[in-house]
């Protein structure tokens, strides 16, 4: 059985110029905003329970919980843009 030919040249040739990879995406504001919304929502709900519904807005009653969770949901919404 005949032997196969040995290749003289390798298939892979490395690139001659180096390409720079940009790591910054320009979205450095997303993480602080996300954490801020989480904290505002958490503080809103905690203040509502600790003050026995006297704060933050007494007139709307249990809707204060919905507002707190809306801030938290906004934080989750912003987190989808984080890279």
Helices and strands as residue ranges (DSSP letters): H 29-50, G 58-60, H 63-79
